[in-house]
Amino acid sequence: GLSPPRTMAAASRSWASLGALAYSNLVNPQRATTLACVMPWSLTQTRTAMKKAAGSTKNGRSSEPKYLGMKVGDGEKVWPGRIIAKQNGYRWHPGFNVGVGKNYTLYALEH
């Protein structure tokens, strides 16, 4: 096997001879040898990340709150137009002097 060169000049000569060997393998395929085990370190190095990559999150898709429910207490006096309850569908049905909005909001019609 190849031992590591002791000086830079020796290193450049040894890698230059490997380049010539690779060229000779291209010219004469019958004389081909394996160069995978003797590749220079600078050609096979990999860079590592300096910052951790940000992962994707499974959160952050909640809808806005709808603020449904009763808006006045039991026995509380209301004036006309005052919202009594907000709801989706008819959870509570309107009684006397109570109107219903397009989104099923219950509101007072009279005092």
C-alpha positions in Angstrom: 0.0 0.0 0.0 0.9 3.6 -0.1 2.3 5.2 3.0 1.6 8.9 3.6 4.3 11.3 2.2 6.6 13.1 4.7 6.9 16.4 2.8 4.7 18.6 0.6 7.1 18.0 -2.4 6.9 14.3 -2.0 3.1 14.5 -1.6 2.7 16.5 -4.9 5.0 14.0 -6.7 3.1 11.0 -5.4 -0.3 12.5 -6.3 1.0 13.5 -9.7 2.1 10.0 -10.3 -1.4 8.8 -9.4 -2.8 11.2 -12.0 -0.5 9.8 -14.6 -1.6 6.3 -13.5 -5.2 7.3 -13.9 -4.5 8.7 -17.4 -2.6 5.5 -18.4 -5.7 3.5 -17.3 -7.8 5.5 -19.6 -5.4 5.1 -22.5 -4.8 1.4 -21.9 -7.8 -0.3 -20.2 -6.0 -3.7 -20.0 -3.6 -2.1 -17.5 -6.4 -0.7 -15.3 -6.0 -0.7 -11.6 -8.3 0.4 -8.8 -7.7 3.9 -7.5 -10.6 4.2 -5.1 -8.5 3.3 -2.0 -5.8 5.9 -2.8 -7.8 9.0 -3.5 -6.3 12.2 -1.9 -8.0 13.4 1.3 -8.8 16.8 -0.2 -10.9 15.2 -2.9 -12.9 12.9 -0.6 -13.5 15.3 2.3 -17.0 16.4 3.3 -18.1 19.5 5.0 -20.2 19.4 8.1 -23.0 21.8 8.9 -22.1 24.6 11.3 -25.8 25.1 12.3 -28.3 22.4 12.9 -30.8 22.3 10.1 -34.3 23.4 11.0 -36.8 20.6 11.1 -40.4 20.9 10.0 -43.0 21.3 12.6 -46.4 19.6 12.9 -48.0 22.6 14.7 -49.3 25.9 13.6 -52.5 25.0 11.7 -55.2 25.8 14.3 -58.1 28.0 13.2 -59.1 31.3 14.8 -61.4 31.0 17.9 -65.1 31.6 17.2 -66.1 32.9 20.6 -69.4 30.9 20.7 -71.7 30.6 23.7 -74.0 32.6 25.9 -73.3 36.3 26.1 -75.8 37.2 28.9 -76.5 35.5 32.2 -79.8 34.1 33.4 -82.3 36.8 34.4 -80.0 39.6 33.1 -81.9 42.6 31.5 -81.1 43.2 27.8 -82.0 46.0 25.3 -83.0 45.6 21.7 -80.2 44.4 19.5 -78.2 42.9 22.3 -76.6 39.6 21.4 -77.9 36.8 23.7 -75.9 33.8 22.3 -73.6 32.9 19.4 -73.9 29.4 18.1 -73.3 27.1 15.1 -76.7 25.7 14.2 -79.7 25.7 16.6 -78.1 24.7 19.9 -80.6 27.1 21.6 -83.9 28.0 19.9 -85.3 31.5 19.9 -88.1 32.4 22.3 -90.5 35.4 22.5 -88.9 38.7 21.4 -85.7 37.0 20.2 -84.4 37.2 16.7 -82.0 34.9 14.8 -79.2 36.1 12.6 -77.8 34.4 9.5 -75.1 32.7 11.5 -77.7 31.5 14.1 -76.9 34.3 16.6 -79.7 35.0 19.0 -80.4 38.7 19.7 -83.0 40.6 21.7 -85.9 42.3 19.8 -87.5 44.2 22.7 -86.7 45.1 26.3 
